[in-house]
Every structure is written in structure tokens, then in C-alpha cells.
Amino acid sequence: MNFIEAIESVLIKNYFNLDGKATRSEYWWFYLFTLLMSWGSTVVAPAMFSSGDPIVDVVPGIISLIFIIPALAAGSRRLHDIG
């Protein structure tokens, strides 16, 4: 499974799905994607808005909230695969 397939699998097909199994590559590609999105929002938000704007602190939080459910679902499916 490549990077794009892993993101599609987690975000589109299995957003709330806690049943089944997630492959190792699916889990780790999605983890990399969420890490890059978090870092990107932390770097891009201050560049787009002024330093005193409260949106600078809100954007990374919103990104984290968007990805918390699929990350937990992918983690749960990955744990099903180990035993």
C-alpha cells in the first residue's frame, strides 16, 4: 500500500471503522500524513496570519481534532492485526 492509498483507506473508507485489520504500511503512512499535517499547520498558520491573531493557535488544534478519530480507528485496526 502506498502513501495515497493509505490516506484514502483511512480517511474515506474507514473513518469510523474499528473492525477489521490495518496493514503496517497503512498505519505508518497515515501516521506520517498526520505528522506532516500537524507540522505544516504549525508552520503555515503563523505565516498566514499576524502574530497576535488567535487563529494561529486554533488552526493546529482544529487539524488535530479532524485527525483524532481516524488515527484512533487506524490504531485500533492495527492492534487487531498483531494478535
N, C-alpha and C positions, 0 to 999 in steps of 0.2 A: 504494500500500500504506500503510495507516495503522499507528499505533503497536501496537495489539493484534495485527494480522495479522503484523507483522514479528516480534514476540516469539514468536508461535505457530510461525511458519515456521522460525525459528532453533532454538528450544528443543524443539519437539515433532517437526517433520517432518525437520529437517536437523541434528540434534545432532552427529553424527559425519560427516556427508556433506561430502566435499571436492570432489566432482564437481558440475558444473553452474555456474550463474551466479546471483549475488545482485544484486538491483537496488540502486541507490544508496539509495533510501529504506529498504529492508530493512536494509541495513548500518548506516546512520546512526541509524535508530530503535533498533536493537538496541544500538548504541554508547551512545546516550543512556540506555537502560534500565540497562545495566551500570554506567554512571557514577552514575546515581541510586541504584542498589542499593549501590554501594560507599560513596558519601557517607552514605546512610541508615544502613548498618551501622556506620559510624564514629561517627555521632552518637547512634544509638539504643542501642548496646551499653553505653556508659558511663552512659547514663541508666537502663538497666535493672538494672545490676549495680553493686556497690560499686567504688570506685576501685582497691582493692588486688587485686581478683579477676582471675586470669589469663584468664578467659573474655573479658574486654574486649578483649584483644589477639588472641584466637583467632577471634572471630566475623568480623571483616573478612577475615582470611586464608581462612577457610572459604568465604565468599561469593566471593572471588576465584578460589579453586580450582574452585568449581562452574561459573563462567562462563568459565574459560580455554579449554576445549576448544571450546565453541560459538563463542566470539569468534574463535579461530584458524580454525575452519571457515568462518565467515562472511567473514572476511578473505580466505581462500583463494578462496572462490567469487566474491568481489568482484573479485579480481585476474584471474580468468578472464574477466570481463566487459570489462576495459579493452583487451584486445588480441587 
